Amino acid sequence: MRTTPSSPGAAGYLLEGADGADIIAAVRAAAAGQAVLGAALARRLRDWFGRPPAVREAPFPDLTDREREILDDVAAGLTSTEIGAKLDLSPKTVANNITAILGKLHVTHRAEAIIKARDAGLGLSG
């Protein structure tokens, strides 16, 4: 009897350098419909998520804390006026920060910055 996968795409992930036994076990598990996560990758994930949030690297390390805060608000959909009121900043200061953020993110439009910020997890809590 021939079976076909219920959904296309990857059934798992192994890191480069996985040994032959890991590869064979992964293929067998995937063929049985199981999700596969190689041991090396599982360790990396455990180490990353096992750290306290403060120890994890903040997104966009080139940004200052204030710029990251403003980018978070931009990604949450706040206008420059709303950001200024929230952070007790003048509209000109907010605009200057946004210009600096765009430069540091190597984007030319606010919408591009929002996409990058949301991909990094900013702007999603507000």
N, CA, C and O atoms as a MOPAC input file, in Angstrom:
PM7 MOZYME 1SCF
protein

 N      0.84600 1    -1.17600 1     0.00000 1
 C      0.00000 1     0.00000 1     0.00000 1
 C      0.88800 1     1.23400 1     0.00000 1
 O      1.83700 1     1.33600 1     0.77800 1
 N      0.57300 1     2.14000 1    -0.85900 1
 C      1.35800 1     3.36500 1    -0.96300 1
 C      0.63800 1     4.48600 1    -0.22500 1
 O     -0.56500 1     4.68900 1    -0.39300 1
 N      1.40100 1     5.21400 1     0.60000 1
 C      0.80100 1     6.33800 1     1.32600 1
 C      1.41200 1     7.63200 1     0.82700 1
 O      2.53300 1     7.64500 1     0.31800 1
 N      0.68400 1     8.70100 1     0.97100 1
 C      1.18700 1    10.02100 1     0.60500 1
 C      1.07300 1    10.92800 1     1.80800 1
 O      0.16700 1    10.76700 1     2.62500 1
 N      1.98200 1    11.87800 1     1.92700 1
 C      1.91600 1    12.77600 1     3.07800 1
 C      0.64100 1    13.60300 1     3.04900 1
 O      0.13400 1    13.96000 1     1.98600 1
 N      0.13000 1    13.90100 1     4.24900 1
 C     -1.11600 1    14.67100 1     4.33400 1
 C     -0.90000 1    16.14400 1     4.02900 1
 O     -1.83600 1    16.83800 1     3.63200 1
 N      0.32300 1    16.62900 1     4.21000 1
 C      0.60100 1    18.02400 1     3.89100 1
 C      2.01400 1    18.13700 1     3.34000 1
 O      2.92800 1    17.47600 1     3.83300 1
 N      2.19900 1    18.97400 1     2.31800 1
 C      3.52800 1    19.12200 1     1.74000 1
 C      4.42500 1    19.93800 1     2.65900 1
 O      3.94200 1    20.62700 1     3.55700 1
 N      5.70100 1    19.85800 1     2.43700 1
 C      6.63400 1    20.67000 1     3.19800 1
 C      7.53600 1    19.82500 1     4.06300 1
 O      7.53600 1    18.59700 1     3.97700 1
 N      8.29700 1    20.49200 1     4.89000 1
 C      9.27300 1    19.81700 1     5.74000 1
 C      8.58800 1    19.09200 1     6.88700 1
 O      7.62700 1    19.58700 1     7.47600 1
 N      9.10200 1    17.91700 1     7.18300 1
 C      8.59900 1    17.15400 1     8.32100 1
 C      9.53000 1    17.28700 1     9.50600 1
 O      9.24000 1    16.79300 1    10.59500 1
 N     10.64300 1    17.95400 1     9.29000 1
 C     11.59700 1    18.10700 1    10.37300 1
 C     12.80100 1    18.90800 1     9.94000 1
 O     12.85500 1    19.45800 1     8.84000 1
 N     13.77100 1    18.95600 1    10.84500 1
 C     14.94000 1    19.77300 1    10.57900 1
 C     16.14200 1    19.17500 1    11.29200 1
 O     16.08500 1    18.85700 1    12.48000 1
 N     17.23300 1    19.02700 1    10.54700 1
 C     18.51000 1    18.59200 1    11.10800 1
 C     19.53500 1    19.66300 1    10.80600 1
 O     19.46900 1    20.31600 1     9.76500 1
 N     20.47700 1    19.84600 1    11.70700 1
 C     21.55200 1    20.79000 1    11.45100 1
 C     22.61000 1    20.14200 1    10.56800 1
 O     22.77200 1    18.92200 1    10.56200 1
 N     23.32300 1    20.97800 1     9.82500 1
 C     24.43800 1    20.49500 1     9.02400 1
 C     25.40600 1    19.75300 1     9.93900 1
 O     25.67600 1    20.19900 1    11.05500 1
 N     25.91900 1    18.64300 1     9.47800 1
 C     26.85300 1    17.88300 1    10.28500 1
 C     26.21400 1    16.73700 1    11.03800 1
 O     26.89700 1    16.02200 1    11.77100 1
 N     24.89500 1    16.54700 1    10.86900 1
 C     24.22700 1    15.41900 1    11.51800 1
 C     24.87000 1    14.13500 1    11.00500 1
 O     25.18500 1    14.02400 1     9.82000 1
 N     25.06300 1    13.17500 1    11.89100 1
 C     25.71100 1    11.93500 1    11.45300 1
 C     24.71300 1    11.02200 1    10.75800 1
 O     23.50700 1    11.26600 1    10.77700 1
 N     25.23700 1     9.96900 1    10.14500 1
 C     24.41300 1     9.06000 1     9.36600 1
 C     23.27700 1     8.44800 1    10.15700 1
 O     22.16600 1     8.31300 1     9.64400 1
 N     23.53900 1     8.07400 1    11.40100 1
 C     22.49700 1     7.46500 1    12.22900 1
 C     21.34800 1     8.44700 1    12.47900 1
 O     20.17900 1     8.06200 1    12.46900 1
 N     21.69300 1     9.71900 1    12.70500 1
 C     20.65800 1    10.73700 1    12.91200 1
 C     19.82000 1    10.92100 1    11.64500 1
 O     18.60000 1    11.07500 1    11.71000 1
 N     20.49000 1    10.90100 1    10.50100 1
 C     19.78400 1    11.09200 1     9.23200 1
 C     18.83100 1     9.92300 1     8.97300 1
 O     17.68000 1    10.12900 1     8.58900 1
 N     19.31000 1     8.71200 1     9.18200 1
 C     18.45700 1     7.53300 1     8.96900 1
 C     17.26200 1     7.55200 1     9.92000 1
 O     16.13100 1     7.29100 1     9.51100 1
 N     17.51900 1     7.86200 1    11.18800 1
 C     16.42700 1     7.92400 1    12.16600 1
 C     15.42400 1     9.01300 1    11.79300 1
 O     14.22000 1     8.83100 1    11.96600 1
 N     15.90900 1    10.13700 1    11.28500 1
 C     15.02700 1    11.24000 1    10.90200 1
 C     14.15700 1    10.85700 1     9.70900 1
 O     12.96700 1    11.17100 1     9.67700 1
 N     14.74400 1    10.18400 1     8.73800 1
 C     13.97800 1     9.76200 1     7.56000 1
 C     12.89700 1     8.76700 1     7.97600 1
 O     11.75700 1     8.85900 1     7.52000 1
 N     13.25200 1     7.82500 1     8.83500 1
 C     12.27100 1     6.84400 1     9.29400 1
 C     11.14000 1     7.51800 1    10.07700 1
 O      9.96700 1     7.19600 1     9.88700 1
 N     11.49900 1     8.44500 1    10.94800 1
 C     10.48700 1     9.15000 1    11.73600 1
 C      9.57500 1     9.97600 1    10.83300 1
 O      8.35700 1     9.98300 1    11.01200 1
 N     10.16800 1    10.67000 1     9.86600 1
 C      9.36300 1    11.48100 1     8.94300 1
 C      8.43700 1    10.59200 1     8.12700 1
 O      7.28300 1    10.94700 1     7.88700 1
 N      8.94300 1     9.43000 1     7.69700 1
 C      8.11600 1     8.49900 1     6.92200 1
 C      6.94600 1     7.96700 1     7.75900 1
 O      5.89600 1     7.61600 1     7.22000 1
 N      7.13800 1     7.91400 1     9.05800 1
 C      6.07600 1     7.44800 1     9.95700 1
 C      5.13700 1     8.57400 1    10.35300 1
 O      4.22300 1     8.37500 1    11.15300 1
 N      5.36500 1     9.76800 1     9.78900 1
 C      4.48300 1    10.89700 1    10.07000 1
 C      4.85000 1    11.69900 1    11.29300 1
 O      4.07200 1    12.54400 1    11.73500 1
 N      6.03100 1    11.45000 1    11.85400 1
 C      6.46300 1    12.18200 1    13.04600 1
 C      7.22600 1    13.43900 1    12.63800 1
 O      7.85200 1    13.48000 1    11.57900 1
 N      7.16900 1    14.44400 1    13.47200 1
 C      7.98000 1    15.63800 1    13.27400 1
 C      9.39000 1    15.34000 1    13.77800 1
 O      9.56400 1    14.67500 1    14.79900 1
 N     10.37400 1    15.82900 1    13.06900 1
 C     11.76700 1    15.52500 1    13.39300 1
 C     12.49600 1    16.81200 1    13.75900 1
 O     12.44600 1    17.80100 1    13.02800 1
 N     13.16800 1    16.78000 1    14.89500 1
 C     13.99300 1    17.89800 1    15.33000 1
 C     15.29800 1    17.28900 1    15.80400 1
 O     15.33500 1    16.60900 1    16.83000 1
 N     16.37100 1    17.52900 1    15.06300 1
 C     17.65200 1    16.93600 1    15.40400 1
 C     18.10700 1    17.30600 1    16.80700 1
 O     17.73900 1    18.35300 1    17.34000 1
 N     18.91500 1    16.42600 1    17.39700 1
 C     19.36800 1    16.62100 1    18.77800 1
 C     20.15300 1    17.91700 1    18.93900 1
 O     19.97600 1    18.62600 1    19.93000 1
 N     21.01300 1    18.23500 1    17.98500 1
 C     21.81700 1    19.46000 1    18.09300 1
 C     20.92600 1    20.69900 1    18.06400 1
 O     21.14200 1    21.64800 1    18.81800 1
 N     19.93300 1    20.68200 1    17.19600 1
 C     19.01300 1    21.81900 1    17.12200 1
 C     18.16700 1    21.90300 1    18.38400 1
 O     17.92100 1    22.99400 1    18.89900 1
 N     17.72400 1    20.76300 1    18.87900 1
 C     16.93500 1    20.75000 1    20.11800 1
 C     17.73300 1    21.35000 1    21.26600 1
 O     17.18200 1    22.09200 1    22.08000 1
 N     19.03000 1    21.03700 1    21.34400 1
 C     19.88300 1    21.61900 1    22.40000 1
 C     19.98100 1    23.12700 1    22.24600 1
 O     19.90700 1    23.86500 1    23.22800 1
 N     20.14900 1    23.58700 1    20.99800 1
 C     20.23400 1    25.03900 1    20.76700 1
 C     18.94800 1    25.73400 1    21.20500 1
 O     18.99400 1    26.77900 1    21.85400 1
 N     17.81400 1    25.16100 1    20.85600 1
 C     16.53200 1    25.74900 1    21.25200 1
 C     16.36700 1    25.74000 1    22.76700 1
 O     15.92400 1    26.72800 1    23.35200 1
 N     16.71900 1    24.63400 1    23.39700 1
 C     16.62800 1    24.54200 1    24.85300 1
 C     17.50600 1    25.60500 1    25.51000 1
 O     17.08200 1    26.27300 1    26.45300 1
 N     18.74000 1    25.75800 1    25.00300 1
 C     19.64700 1    26.75300 1    25.57100 1
 C     19.11000 1    28.16700 1    25.38700 1
 O     19.18500 1    28.98900 1    26.30000 1
 N     18.56300 1    28.45000 1    24.19200 1
 C     18.03500 1    29.78600 1    23.91600 1
 C     16.82800 1    30.09000 1    24.79300 1
 O     16.79200 1    31.12000 1    25.46500 1
 N     15.84500 1    29.20500 1    24.79100 1
 C     14.61700 1    29.46300 1    25.52600 1
 C     14.77100 1    29.23100 1    27.02200 1
 O     13.92500 1    29.65300 1    27.81100 1
 N     15.84300 1    28.56500 1    27.41000 1
 C     16.09400 1    28.34400 1    28.82700 1
 C     16.68400 1    29.55200 1    29.52000 1
 O     16.68700 1    29.63200 1    30.74800 1
 N     17.18900 1    30.50100 1    28.72700 1
 C     17.74600 1    31.72800 1    29.30700 1
 C     16.63100 1    32.68800 1    29.69000 1
 O     15.58100 1    32.71800 1    29.04700 1
 N     16.85800 1    33.46700 1    30.73300 1
 C     15.86700 1    34.50300 1    31.07000 1
 C     15.76100 1    35.50400 1    29.91300 1
 O     16.74900 1    35.75000 1    29.22100 1
 N     14.57600 1    36.08200 1    29.69800 1
 C     14.40000 1    37.02400 1    28.59000 1
 C     15.41400 1    38.15900 1    28.59000 1
 O     15.82500 1    38.60500 1    27.51900 1
 N     15.82600 1    38.63400 1    29.74500 1
 C     16.77300 1    39.75300 1    29.79500 1
 C     18.13000 1    39.37400 1    29.23500 1
 O     18.88400 1    40.24900 1    28.81000 1
 N     18.46000 1    38.08200 1    29.22500 1
 C     19.76500 1    37.63400 1    28.73800 1
 C     19.75800 1    37.46900 1    27.22500 1
 O     20.81000 1    37.53900 1    26.59100 1
 N     18.58600 1    37.25000 1    26.64200 1
 C     18.48100 1    37.10800 1    25.19800 1
 C     18.83700 1    38.42900 1    24.53900 1
 O     18.57800 1    39.49900 1    25.08900 1
 N     19.41800 1    38.34600 1    23.38500 1
 C     19.80600 1    39.55000 1    22.65700 1
 C     18.57000 1    40.30600 1    22.19400 1
 O     17.64700 1    39.72000 1    21.62800 1
 N     18.56000 1    41.60300 1    22.43800 1
 C     17.44700 1    42.43600 1    21.99800 1
 C     17.50600 1    42.56000 1    20.47500 1
 O     18.59300 1    42.57300 1    19.89700 1
 N     16.34300 1    42.65100 1    19.82200 1
 C     16.37500 1    42.83300 1    18.37400 1
 C     16.98100 1    44.18400 1    18.01600 1
 O     16.83500 1    45.15700 1    18.75600 1
 N     17.64700 1    44.23300 1    16.89800 1
 C     18.24500 1    45.45800 1    16.37900 1
 C     19.23500 1    46.07800 1    17.36500 1
 O     18.98500 1    47.16600 1    17.88400 1
 N     20.33900 1    45.40900 1    17.62600 1
 C     21.30300 1    45.90700 1    18.60700 1
 C     21.91100 1    47.27100 1    18.26100 1
 O     22.46900 1    47.93700 1    19.13300 1
 N     21.80900 1    47.68600 1    17.01000 1
 C     22.33100 1    49.00500 1    16.62500 1
 C     21.44100 1    50.14300 1    17.11200 1
 O     21.87600 1    51.29400 1    17.16000 1
 N     20.19900 1    49.82900 1    17.47200 1
 C     19.28700 1    50.87200 1    17.94800 1
 C     19.52200 1    51.14400 1    19.42800 1
 O     19.88100 1    50.24700 1    20.19000 1
 N     19.31200 1    52.39300 1    19.81900 1
 C     19.33600 1    52.72200 1    21.23700 1
 C     18.06000 1    52.18100 1    21.86700 1
 O     17.12500 1    51.80800 1    21.15900 1
 N     18.01900 1    52.13600 1    23.18600 1
 C     16.80700 1    51.68500 1    23.86900 1
 C     15.61300 1    52.55400 1    23.48900 1
 O     14.51200 1    52.04200 1    23.28300 1
 N     15.82700 1    53.86900 1    23.39600 1
 C     14.74400 1    54.78800 1    23.03500 1
 C     14.27800 1    54.52900 1    21.60500 1
 O     13.07600 1    54.51500 1    21.34000 1
 N     15.22100 1    54.32400 1    20.67700 1
 C     14.84100 1    54.04500 1    19.29600 1
 C     14.05700 1    52.72800 1    19.19400 1
 O     13.09000 1    52.63200 1    18.43900 1
 N     14.48200 1    51.72200 1    19.95700 1
 C     13.77000 1    50.44300 1    19.95200 1
 C     12.35900 1    50.62300 1    20.50600 1
 O     11.41000 1    50.01900 1    20.00500 1
 N     12.22300 1    51.44800 1    21.53300 1
 C     10.90800 1    51.72900 1    22.11800 1
 C     10.00400 1    52.42900 1    21.09600 1
 O      8.82500 1    52.09900 1    20.96900 1
 N     10.56600 1    53.38600 1    20.38200 1
 C      9.79800 1    54.09800 1    19.35900 1
 C      9.43700 1    53.15500 1    18.21800 1
 O      8.30800 1    53.18300 1    17.72900 1
 N     10.38300 1    52.32000 1    17.78700 1
 C     10.10100 1    51.35400 1    16.72400 1
 C      8.99000 1    50.39400 1    17.14400 1
 O      8.12900 1    50.04900 1    16.33400 1
 N      9.00500 1    49.96600 1    18.39400 1
 C      7.94600 1    49.09800 1    18.91300 1
 C      6.59200 1    49.79000 1    18.79200 1
 O      5.60800 1    49.17200 1    18.38800 1
 N      6.54600 1    51.07200 1    19.14100 1
 C      5.29500 1    51.82700 1    19.04100 1
 C      4.87400 1    52.03300 1    17.58600 1
 O      3.68800 1    51.94800 1    17.26400 1
 N      5.84200 1    52.30200 1    16.70600 1
 C      5.54000 1    52.44200 1    15.27600 1
 C      4.95700 1    51.13800 1    14.74900 1
 O      3.95800 1    51.14200 1    14.03000 1
 N      5.59000 1    50.01600 1    15.11300 1
 C      5.12000 1    48.70600 1    14.65400 1
 C      3.75300 1    48.35800 1    15.23200 1
 O      3.00900 1    47.57400 1    14.64200 1
 N      3.42000 1    48.93700 1    16.38100 1
 C      2.10000 1    48.71400 1    16.99300 1
 C      1.02700 1    49.58700 1    16.34800 1
 O     -0.15200 1    49.47100 1    16.68200 1
 N      1.43600 1    50.47100 1    15.41500 1
 C      0.46700 1    51.28000 1    14.68800 1
 C      0.25200 1    52.67500 1    15.22500 1
 O     -0.65300 1    53.37600 1    14.77300 1
 N      1.07300 1    53.09800 1    16.19100 1
 C      0.91200 1    54.44600 1    16.73400 1
 C      1.46700 1    55.47700 1    15.75500 1
 O      2.45100 1    55.22900 1    15.05800 1
 N      0.82000 1    56.62800 1    15.71800 1
 C      1.31600 1    57.73200 1    14.90800 1
 C      2.44100 1    58.43200 1    15.66200 1
 O      2.63300 1    58.21300 1    16.85800 1
 N      3.16800 1    59.26400 1    14.95900 1
 C      4.24200 1    60.01800 1    15.60100 1
 C      3.70000 1    60.89700 1    16.71900 1
 O      4.33500 1    61.03300 1    17.76400 1
 N      2.53600 1    61.49300 1    16.50800 1
 C      1.91500 1    62.33400 1    17.53400 1
 C      1.57100 1    61.50200 1    18.76700 1
 O      1.80400 1    61.93500 1    19.89600 1
 N      1.01800 1    60.31100 1    18.55300 1
 C      0.67000 1    59.43000 1    19.67400 1
 C      1.91700 1    58.96000 1    20.42000 1
 O      1.91800 1    58.87400 1    21.64800 1
 N      2.97400 1    58.65700 1    19.67300 1
 C      4.23400 1    58.23500 1    20.30200 1
 C      4.79200 1    59.37300 1    21.14600 1
 O      5.22700 1    59.16400 1    22.27800 1
 N      4.77500 1    60.57700 1    20.58300 1
 C      5.27100 1    61.73700 1    21.31400 1
 C      4.52200 1    61.95500 1    22.60600 1
 O      5.13200 1    62.21500 1    23.64300 1
 N      3.20000 1    61.85200 1    22.55800 1
 C      2.38000 1    62.03800 1    23.76100 1
 C      2.67400 1    60.94200 1    24.78100 1
 O      2.77700 1    61.21100 1    25.97700 1
 N      2.80700 1    59.71700 1    24.30800 1
 C      3.05500 1    58.58300 1    25.20300 1
 C      4.40800 1    58.69800 1    25.90200 1
 O      4.52600 1    58.40100 1    27.09100 1
 N      5.43300 1    59.13200 1    25.15500 1
 C      6.79900 1    59.17000 1    25.69600 1
 C      7.22500 1    60.56000 1    26.14800 1
 O      8.37500 1    60.76800 1    26.53400 1
 N      6.30100 1    61.50600 1    26.10100 1
 C      6.57900 1    62.89300 1    26.47700 1
 C      7.72700 1    63.46900 1    25.64500 1
 O      8.68000 1    64.04100 1    26.17400 1
 N      7.60300 1    63.29900 1    24.32900 1
 C      8.58900 1    63.80800 1    23.37900 1
 C      7.89700 1    64.73700 1    22.39600 1
 O      6.70500 1    64.59000 1    22.12300 1
 N      8.63900 1    65.68100 1    21.87300 1
 C      8.07600 1    66.55400 1    20.84900 1
 C      7.95300 1    65.78100 1    19.54100 1
 O      8.69400 1    64.82600 1    19.30400 1
 N      7.02000 1    66.19700 1    18.69800 1
 C      6.89300 1    65.52700 1    17.39900 1
 C      8.19500 1    65.54600 1    16.59600 1
 O      8.50800 1    64.59000 1    15.88700 1
 N      8.94200 1    66.62800 1    16.71200 1
 C     10.22200 1    66.73100 1    15.99000 1
 C     11.22100 1    65.68900 1    16.50900 1
 O     11.95300 1    65.09100 1    15.71900 1
 N     11.25700 1    65.46900 1    17.81400 1
 C     12.16100 1    64.46700 1    18.38700 1
 C     11.76700 1    63.07100 1    17.92000 1
 O     12.63200 1    62.25700 1    17.59500 1
 N     10.47300 1    62.79300 1    17.88400 1
 C     10.00900 1    61.49400 1    17.38900 1
 C     10.40800 1    61.33200 1    15.92300 1
 O     10.90600 1    60.27800 1    15.52800 1
 N     10.19300 1    62.36300 1    15.12500 1
 C     10.55800 1    62.31100 1    13.70100 1
 C     12.05600 1    62.07700 1    13.52400 1
 O     12.46700 1    61.29200 1    12.67000 1
 N     12.87500 1    62.76300 1    14.33500 1
 C     14.32800 1    62.57000 1    14.24700 1
 C     14.71200 1    61.13500 1    14.60400 1
 O     15.57800 1    60.54100 1    13.96200 1
 N     14.07000 1    60.58700 1    15.62000 1
 C     14.34200 1    59.20100 1    16.00700 1
 C     13.93500 1    58.24000 1    14.90400 1
 O     14.65900 1    57.28800 1    14.61300 1
 N     12.79300 1    58.47500 1    14.29100 1
 C     12.32600 1    57.59100 1    13.21700 1
 C     13.28300 1    57.65400 1    12.03000 1
 O     13.56100 1    56.62900 1    11.40700 1
 N     13.78100 1    58.82500 1    11.71600 1
 C     14.77400 1    58.95300 1    10.64100 1
 C     16.02700 1    58.14300 1    10.97000 1
 O     16.56900 1    57.45400 1    10.10600 1
 N     16.48200 1    58.22400 1    12.21300 1
 C     17.66000 1    57.44900 1    12.62800 1
 C     17.37900 1    55.94900 1    12.55600 1
 O     18.23700 1    55.17300 1    12.13500 1
 N     16.18500 1    55.54500 1    12.96500 1
 C     15.79500 1    54.12800 1    12.92700 1
 C     15.80800 1    53.61900 1    11.48800 1
 O     16.36000 1    52.55400 1    11.21300 1
 N     15.20800 1    54.36600 1    10.57600 1
 C     15.17600 1    53.94500 1     9.17300 1
 C     16.58800 1    53.75500 1     8.63300 1
 O     16.86500 1    52.79100 1     7.91900 1
 N     17.46600 1    54.67100 1     8.97500 1
 C     18.85700 1    54.55100 1     8.52500 1
 C     19.54500 1    53.32300 1     9.09000 1
 O     20.23400 1    52.60200 1     8.36700 1
 N     19.36100 1    53.08500 1    10.37700 1
 C     20.00900 1    51.93700 1    11.01900 1
 C     19.44100 1    50.60400 1    10.53700 1
 O     20.14700 1    49.59500 1    10.52800 1
 N     18.16700 1    50.59600 1    10.13500 1
 C     17.55500 1    49.37400 1     9.61800 1
 C     17.76800 1    49.22300 1     8.10900 1
 O     17.39200 1    48.21100 1     7.51700 1
 N     18.37500 1    50.23800 1     7.50000 1
 C     18.64100 1    50.23400 1     6.05400 1
 C     17.35200 1    50.10300 1     5.23800 1
 O     17.27700 1    49.33300 1     4.28000 1
 N     16.34900 1    50.87100 1     5.64100 1
 C     15.08600 1    50.91600 1     4.91300 1
 C     14.77100 1    52.37300 1     4.60100 1
 O     15.31800 1    53.28200 1     5.22500 1
 N     13.89000 1    52.58900 1     3.63300 1
 C     13.57500 1    53.96200 1     3.24100 1
 C     12.17700 1    54.40900 1     3.64400 1
 O     11.87100 1    55.60100 1     3.61100 1
 N     11.33200 1    53.46500 1     4.02000 1
 C      9.96200 1    53.80700 1     4.37200 1
 C      9.58000 1    53.22800 1     5.72900 1
 O     10.09400 1    52.19500 1     6.15800 1
 N      8.67900 1    53.91300 1     6.37400 1
 C      8.15800 1    53.47100 1     7.67500 1
 C      7.54600 1    52.06600 1     7.57600 1
 O      7.69500 1    51.25600 1     8.49100 1
 N      6.86200 1    51.78400 1     6.46800 1
 C      6.23100 1    50.47200 1     6.29800 1
 C      7.27900 1    49.35300 1     6.29300 1
 O      7.03900 1    48.28200 1     6.85100 1
 N      8.42200 1    49.58800 1     5.67600 1
 C      9.48400 1    48.58000 1     5.67500 1
 C     10.01100 1    48.34600 1     7.09100 1
 O     10.30800 1    47.21300 1     7.47100 1
 N     10.12400 1    49.41500 1     7.86000 1
 C     10.57200 1    49.29100 1     9.24500 1
 C      9.55300 1    48.49900 1    10.06700 1
 O      9.93000 1    47.69000 1    10.91400 1
 N      8.27400 1    48.73100 1     9.81500 1
 C      7.22500 1    48.00200 1    10.53100 1
 C      7.32500 1    46.50800 1    10.23800 1
 O      7.20700 1    45.69000 1    11.14900 1
 N      7.53900 1    46.15200 1     8.99100 1
 C      7.65400 1    44.73800 1     8.62500 1
 C      8.83100 1    44.09800 1     9.35400 1
 O      8.69700 1    43.02000 1     9.93200 1
 N      9.98800 1    44.76800 1     9.32500 1
 C     11.16300 1    44.22000 1    10.01800 1
 C     10.91300 1    44.10700 1    11.51400 1
 O     11.27500 1    43.11000 1    12.13900 1
 N     10.29500 1    45.13000 1    12.08000 1
 C     10.03300 1    45.13000 1    13.52100 1
 C      9.08700 1    44.00200 1    13.91000 1
 O      9.32400 1    43.30800 1    14.89800 1
 N      8.03200 1    43.81700 1    13.15000 1
 C      7.07000 1    42.76000 1    13.47100 1
 C      7.68900 1    41.38200 1    13.28400 1
 O      7.40000 1    40.46100 1    14.04800 1
 N      8.54500 1    41.23500 1    12.26800 1
 C      9.25000 1    39.95900 1    12.08100 1
 C     10.14000 1    39.64500 1    13.28000 1
 O     10.39000 1    38.47900 1    13.58600 1
 N     10.62000 1    40.69200 1    13.95900 1
 C     11.47800 1    40.52500 1    15.13500 1
 C     10.66700 1    40.44800 1    16.44000 1
 O     11.24000 1    40.32300 1    17.52200 1
 N      9.34200 1    40.52300 1    16.33000 1
 C      8.49400 1    40.40400 1    17.50800 1
 C      8.10000 1    41.70600 1    18.15700 1
 O      7.49500 1    41.69600 1    19.22900 1
 N      8.42700 1    42.83700 1    17.53700 1
 C      8.03500 1    44.12800 1    18.09600 1
 C      6.64300 1    44.51300 1    17.59300 1
 O      6.19400 1    44.05100 1    16.54400 1
 N      5.97700 1    45.36300 1    18.36300 1
 C      4.70000 1    45.91000 1    17.94500 1
 C      3.53500 1    44.94500 1    18.03800 1
 O      2.42900 1    45.27000 1    17.60800 1
 N      3.76200 1    43.78100 1    18.58400 1
 C      2.70500 1    42.77800 1    18.61500 1
 C      1.94100 1    42.75400 1    19.92000 1
 O      0.87300 1    42.14800 1    20.00400 1
 N      2.48000 1    43.40900 1    20.94500 1
 C      1.80400 1    43.36700 1    22.24600 1
 C      0.83200 1    44.51600 1    22.45000 1
 O      0.03300 1    44.49600 1    23.38600 1
 N      0.89400 1    45.51400 1    21.58500 1
 C      0.03600 1    46.66900 1    21.79000 1
 C     -1.09300 1    46.67100 1    20.93200 1
 O     -1.91100 1    47.58900 1    20.99100 1

